[in-house]
Amino acid sequence: MDTTEHGQVRGPAATVDVDRSDPEYRAWLKEAVRKVQADANRSADTHLLRFPLPEEWGIDLYLKDESTHPTGSLKHRLARSLFLYGLCNGWIRPGKPVIEASSGSTAVSEAYFAKLIGVPFIAVMPRTTSPEKCRLIEFHGGQCHFVDDSRTMYEQSAALAAETGGHYMDQFTYAERATDWRGNNNIAESIYQQLRLERYPEPAWIVATAGTGGTSATIARYVHYLQHDTRICVPDPENSCFFDGWTHHDPHATSDCGSRIEGIGRPRMEPSFVPGAIDRMMKVPDAASVAAVRALERAIGRKAGGSTGTGLWSAFKLIAEMVEQGEKGSVVTLLCDPGDRYLDKYYSDSWLEEQGLDIAPYAAAVDDFLSTGTWPC
Ligand SMILES: *Cc1c(COP(=O)(O)O)cnc(C)c1O
């Protein structure tokens, strides 16, 4: 990535191979922006679901169900924002591929938008990505390019962009700035709108897991901008460096291997992760994430991805603290993507065994919490 001497990202706009004032290019650009905006205009807001808790606690738990977007995850919002940002910056050009480093969900959504505006799409992703996500990327007309070491995803994406004259979207850098965090029906504004008629319309906590960090940055900035008292908690899975980097104020923190919880947990402190905006982080064992997401199905009849379990586990822990302190209020966490993408992972006992994950003690802890309100550790 090309940077100025001030460390500012110059972006790929330096490669001028299209005349920006060419009427044909401008007509293409207008049409591409219109198509992306029209997709948003055709879409309804995602639901805020209630997770049932014992009435006497005086605490309400909600899940913002991001699985109902046209491409099935919260990455639909991100992909829309990144396409608009890339188009309006003149970075995405007719006939040139869009390339992304992605563990899957972003690539699924970006493949959809690339097809919508008629440009090729290539996803650079870890070989361990679930086959269902690869199938979805190809379904939307995208290509999958696999790497063995997930840490090389970024450089391989940049190299592929240079080779093809395409645009490396770079979600991990641009997620936080491509999103309109002050409002414009972003995920935070939508949550507050949907809580308006609830008994605790201002949540005590909003829980958001971090992959790019974009969602937690958007929510945290919005909360501060509108002067809410809500606190933001970001739970982090095993094999991710975000928790250590946040705890020790270390922007160079790294981890050695990839996260098992798809969509979240990163081996480096991503530029889009904004630690200063966050109130609290928690480390969540992967087995706890799986136990929590399975409890979700028993409670509301819905399967979700592993990251939803990570967030839910953290929300349970925050609620146990509220119960202990006699605090009433509401807590919001996210249902990030649907569980049918992971039937051979988080919903497969043989996968758990292969990974050496024993969810039994965590499942017992969740059951105990849901009946007593107390946290076992
Ligand atoms: C990307 C992703 C997240 C985290 O969102 P970010 O805005 O990238 O931090 C959580 N869950 C899933 C399934 C994801 O794909």
The ligand as an SDF file (V2000), in Angstrom:
LIG
                    3D

 15 15  0  0  0  0  0  0  0  0999 V2000
  -16.9300   -9.4300   10.0040 C   0  0  0  0  0  0  0  0  0  0  0  0
  -17.6670  -10.2330   10.9690 C   0  0  0  0  0  0  0  0  0  0  0  0
  -17.7740   -9.8180   12.3010 C   0  0  0  0  0  0  0  0  0  0  0  0
  -17.1090   -8.5700   12.8530 C   0  0  0  0  0  0  0  0  0  0  0  0
  -17.4400   -7.3730   12.1700 O   0  0  0  0  0  0  0  0  0  0  0  0
  -16.3620   -6.2410   11.8810 P   0  0  0  0  0  0  0  0  0  0  0  0
  -17.1790   -5.0420   11.5630 O   0  0  0  0  0  0  0  0  0  0  0  0
  -15.5740   -6.6760   10.6800 O   0  0  0  0  0  0  0  0  0  0  0  0
  -15.4910   -6.0580   13.0440 O   0  0  0  0  0  0  0  0  0  0  0  0
  -18.4920  -10.6450   13.1510 C   0  0  0  0  0  0  0  0  0  0  0  0
  -19.0610  -11.7820   12.7180 N   0  0  0  0  0  0  0  0  0  0  0  0
  -18.9850  -12.1990   11.4380 C   0  0  0  0  0  0  0  0  0  0  0  0
  -19.6310  -13.4860   11.0300 C   0  0  0  0  0  0  0  0  0  0  0  0
  -18.2870  -11.4360   10.5200 C   0  0  0  0  0  0  0  0  0  0  0  0
  -18.2120  -11.8460    9.2510 O   0  0  0  0  0  0  0  0  0  0  0  0
  1  2  1  0
  2  3  1  0
  2 14  2  0
  3  4  1  0
  3 10  2  0
  4  5  1  0
  5  6  1  0
  6  7  2  0
  6  8  1  0
  6  9  1  0
 10 11  1  0
 11 12  2  0
 12 13  1  0
 12 14  1  0
 14 15  1  0
M  END
$$$$
